[in-house]
Amino acid sequence: MDKPADNAWRILETAEQICSAVVVSAAVERLAGEITVRLQSDFPLVLGVMRGGVVFAGHLLPQLRFPLEFDYLDVTRYGESTRGGSISWKVAPGTTVSGRTVLVLDDILDEGQTLAAIRDALLAAGARHVYSAVFAEKETGRTKPVGADFVGVRVPNRYVFGFGMDVKGLWRNLPGIYALKDGEG
């Protein structure tokens, strides 16, 4: 019987690196500058989307040189699957969003369903403005129901993982971005 770690190593060995750790770091630094210019005078509520957005948020927050509040929410369409399903709300923000400028931090904008649902829920709860920053946007070639205000990198229309994004619950901890070979997943 295979050990879970053996399977994880097999996945990584057959994947293709598409963004190095250096590219990732430069993208986060650029995003911090763009976000600072736009939101530094708003005292925003920054919401990290668990689980994927935690690595991105952890790298980005120390580079935002202005006052903010931080909280999180947990919404998913994937679970441990590599295919999106119905949206599942696990945890709503504990901080009131009413009247606030909110910045949502997520790992990837794929089809846009999750980010659109989050935006709609925050606006319905009274947020004054909702901005979104995603570390990666997948170039799907299809129209998305929402666009991100800030995008770190663009990735091909393949299943990607690393820097917060997972493959079957694995490899969120990689400093770079990898893609499964076409047809895998």
C-alpha positions in Angstrom: 0.0 0.0 0.0 1.3 3.4 -1.0 2.0 5.9 1.8 0.4 9.4 1.3 3.8 10.9 1.1 4.8 8.6 -1.7 1.8 9.7 -3.7 2.6 13.4 -3.0 6.2 12.9 -4.3 4.9 11.2 -7.5 2.6 14.1 -8.2 5.4 16.6 -7.8 7.9 14.6 -9.8 5.5 14.5 -12.8 4.4 18.1 -12.6 5.8 21.1 -14.5 7.0 24.2 -12.7 5.4 27.3 -14.3 6.4 30.0 -11.7 9.5 29.9 -9.7 9.7 31.1 -6.1 11.5 34.3 -7.4 8.6 35.1 -9.8 6.1 34.4 -6.9 7.9 36.8 -4.6 8.2 39.5 -7.2 4.5 39.3 -7.9 3.5 39.6 -4.3 5.8 42.6 -3.9 4.2 44.3 -7.0 0.7 43.5 -5.7 1.5 45.1 -2.3 2.5 48.3 -4.0 -0.7 48.3 -6.2 -2.9 47.6 -3.2 -1.2 50.3 -1.1 -1.8 52.9 -3.7 -5.5 52.1 -4.0 -6.4 51.3 -0.3 -4.0 53.0 2.0 -6.4 55.7 3.1 -9.5 53.4 3.5 -8.6 51.4 6.7 -9.9 48.3 4.9 -11.0 45.0 6.3 -8.8 42.4 4.7 -10.4 38.9 4.4 -8.2 35.9 3.6 -10.1 33.0 2.0 -9.2 29.7 3.7 -7.4 27.5 2.9 -5.8 28.5 -0.4 -5.5 32.2 0.4 -3.6 31.7 3.7 -0.1 31.5 2.1 -0.7 34.5 -0.2 -2.1 36.5 2.8 0.8 35.6 4.9 3.3 36.9 2.4 1.3 39.9 1.4 0.1 41.4 4.7 3.6 42.3 6.1 4.2 44.3 2.9 1.0 46.4 3.3 2.3 49.5 5.1 -1.0 51.0 6.2 -3.6 50.3 9.0 -6.0 47.5 8.3 -8.1 44.8 10.1 -7.7 41.2 9.2 -10.2 38.4 9.4 -11.0 35.3 7.3 -13.7 33.3 5.7 -13.9 29.7 4.5 -15.7 29.1 1.2 -14.8 26.3 -1.3 -16.0 24.7 -4.5 -13.2 22.0 -4.6 -12.6 20.3 -1.2 -10.0 17.7 -2.1 -11.3 17.3 -5.7 -9.6 18.8 -8.7 -13.0 19.7 -10.2 -15.2 22.5 -8.9 -18.6 21.7 -7.5 -21.2 23.6 -5.5 -20.2 26.4 -3.2 -19.8 25.4 0.4 -19.8 28.2 3.1 -17.9 26.9 6.1 -17.0 30.1 8.0 -18.3 33.7 7.5 -16.2 36.6 8.6 -16.4 37.3 12.3 -15.9 41.1 11.7 -18.8 43.2 10.6 -18.4 44.3 7.0 -21.3 46.8 7.0 -20.0 50.2 5.7 -16.5 48.9 5.2 -14.1 48.7 2.4 -13.2 45.1 2.1 -10.3 43.4 0.4 -10.7 39.7 -0.3 -7.4 37.7 -0.7 -7.6 34.4 -2.5 -5.2 32.0 -4.2 -6.7 31.7 -7.6 -9.4 33.1 -9.9 -10.4 30.1 -11.9 -14.0 30.1 -13.2 -14.9 33.0 -10.9 -17.9 31.3 -9.2 -16.4 31.4 -5.7 -15.2 34.9 -5.8 -18.5 36.1 -7.3 -20.4 34.4 -4.4 -18.1 36.0 -1.8 -18.5 39.4 -3.4 -22.2 39.2 -3.6 -22.5 38.0 0.1 -20.3 40.8 1.3 -22.2 43.4 -0.6 -25.5 42.0 0.7 -24.1 42.3 4.2 -23.5 46.0 3.7 -19.9 46.3 2.5 -19.3 49.8 1.0 -16.7 48.5 -1.5 -15.4 45.0 -2.2 -12.0 44.6 -3.8 -10.3 41.3 -4.6 -6.7 40.3 -5.0 -5.9 36.9 -6.3 -2.4 35.5 -6.5 -3.1 33.7 -9.8 -5.7 34.0 -12.5 -6.3 31.1 -14.8 -6.5 31.9 -18.4 -9.6 29.8 -19.2 -10.6 31.6 -22.4 -14.1 31.9 -21.0 -16.0 34.9 -19.6 -16.0 35.0 -15.8 -18.8 36.4 -13.6 -16.3 38.6 -11.7 -12.8 39.9 -12.3 -10.1 40.5 -9.7 -9.0 44.0 -9.0 -5.4 42.9 -8.4 -3.7 39.8 -10.0 -0.3 38.5 -9.2 0.4 36.1 -12.1 -1.6 34.6 -14.9 -1.4 30.8 -15.3 -2.4 28.5 -18.2 -5.7 26.6 -18.2 -4.3 23.6 -16.4 -4.6 22.3 -12.9 -2.1 24.3 -10.9 -0.8 24.0 -7.3 1.7 25.4 -4.9 1.8 28.8 -3.0 -1.5 28.0 -1.2 -3.1 26.1 -4.0 -3.4 22.3 -3.5 -3.7 19.2 -5.5 -5.8 16.6 -3.7 -5.1 18.4 -0.4 -1.3 18.3 -1.0 1.5 20.8 -1.8 0.0 24.1 -0.6 3.4 24.7 1.0 5.5 24.9 -2.2 7.1 28.3 -2.8 6.5 28.1 -6.6 3.6 27.2 -8.8 3.4 23.8 -10.6 0.9 22.4 -13.1 -0.2 18.8 -13.6 0.4 17.4 -17.0 -2.5 17.9 -19.4 -5.2 15.3 -18.7 -4.1 14.6 -15.1 -6.3 15.6 -12.2 
